[in-house]
Amino acid sequence: MNRNLYWALTLVVNLVLVLFLTGCINETIQEGKIIFQYQAWVKLASLAGSICICIVGLVGVLTTSLPKSLGCWLCLIIGPSMLFGLTLGLFKDQLVVSQDGFIIEHQQEISFEEISKISIEKRGNNKKAGYNLHCVMKVGKNKAIKSTGLIIKALPVITKNAQKKGVEIQKLDN
């Protein structure tokens, strides 16, 4: 396989995955609950991209000599990592928001009746900045939820329903 073609193909696949997987969240209403999850085409594109990276890496390893095949070996590591780390997560991830609370990763349920305050706080430094959704529980414990695309999309619904239940919402201070 031509080395320039190989790198161009790998770069295009990675760019497509990064650009298209950053949003595209489906919002459905079932039994009075709003369910946020990634759209089916995003899941399938991620699956296809991960498999393509594995195939490109395997073909490159089988057809080139060792110094030239280091990038191919890297694809054989990145492809399965994306398959099991990113793609399977996209198929399982969902966030369910109801009038009484919300259910996040691994079926962890957070009830608005148990929360006294919700705030959004910046985490990390400027290079790796992100945001956490902090829930101050009435029993004194804090729950920090790392922001994901699902949390960001559901945040207006979460804060609106929480305010209806008397939860204090603290605005983000930059």
N, C-alpha and C positions, 0 to 999 in steps of 0.2 A: 504494500500500500504506500502510495506517495506520502512522504512525511508532512508536507505542507497541507495536503488534502486531509490527512488524519487530524492535524492540529486545528484546522479550520472547522472540521466537522465537530470535534470535541468542544471547541469554543462556542459554536452556534448552539449546540444542544444545551450547554450549561447556561448560556445567556437566555435562551428561551425558557428554561426551567425557572430561573431566577425572576425574570420579568413577569411571567404568567402566574406564578404561584404566590405572589405577594398579596393578592386581593382575592376577588372572585368568591365571595361568601354568599351562600344561599340562605335566605331567611324564610322559614315556613311556619305556619300557625296550625297547631294540632291540639285539640281539646283545651283551648284557652292558653296554651303555652307557646312561646315563640322559640323555635329551634334554629340555631345558627350552626351551619356546617359548610365545609368547602364543597363547591359545585362538583358534580360528577366528572365533568371534562377535565378539571384540574387534577383530580385523583388519577384519571386514566393517562393524562399527559405526563404526570410525574412517574407513573409506572412504566410507560413506554420509554421515557427518557432514561430512566435508571437502567432498564434492560439494554437499551442501545449503547450506553456507556460501557456496560459489561461486555457486550458483543464486540464493540470496537477495540476494547482493551485485549480481549482474548485473541481476536484476529491479529492485532499488532504484535502480541507476544509470540504467536505461532509463526509469523512471517518475517520477523526482523531479528537481528542479532542482539546480544545483550546490551551493549551501550546505547543503541538506538531504541531499545524496547523498554527503557526505564519509565517513560511516559505511559506506555501501555500497561505496565505493572501498576502504575499509579491509578489508571482507570479501573483496573481490576480491584483496587481497594476502594476507590470512591464510589463506583457503581453499586456494589452490594451495601455499602454504608448508607448511601442515599435510599436504596430500596428498603432496607430494614429500619433506618432511622427516620427518614422524612416521609416516604410514601405510605408506609403502614400507619404512621401517625395521622396522615391526612384522611385515611379511610375510617379511623376510629374517633377522631376529634369531633366533638360537638359541644355546644353550650346551650342549655335549656333555661329560659327565663320565664317565670310564672309571676302571678301577682304576689305570691308569698315568699319568693326567693329565687335562687338560681342554682343550677347544677353544673359543675365544671369537671375538668379532667378526672378520670378514674371514679366517676360518680360521686364526687364530694359535694354534698348539698349544703348550701349556706342559706339560712332562713333570715329574712329581713327582721323578724321579731327578735332575733338574737343579736342584731347589730345595732350599735349606738351611733357609729359614724363611719362614713366611707370617704377615703381620700385617695388622690393619685399622687404618687411621689416619684421623683426622678431617682434612678439608681445608676451607679457606675460613673465613670468620668466622661469627658466629652467624646473620646474616641469610641467607647463602648457604652454609650448612654442608652437607657431604656426606661421604661416606666413600670411601676408595680401598682396594683390596685390593693390598697390597704383597708381591711375591714377591722374596726375596733369593736370587739364583741362586748356585750353587756357584762359578761362574767370576767372581763379584764384581759382576756387573751387577744392577741392580734393575729390576723391571718393576712399574709402577703401573697398576692396572686400575680405571677409574672404576666405582663401584658403580651397577648398574642393577637393575631388578626381577628380571631373570634371575639376576644374581650373588647378590642377597640370598636368593632362593629356593634356589639351589644351594649356598650357603655351607656348610650342615651336611654335605652329601655331599662337597664338596671337602675340607673339613677332616678328615673321618673317613678318606677315602681317602689323604690326604696323611700323616696320622699313621701309618697302616699301612705307609707307605713310609719312615718315619723322619724326616719333615719336622717341624721345631719349629713349633708354633702359638703365636703371641703374642696374648694376650687384649687387647681394646680397653681403653685407659685413658681415662677421661673427663676 
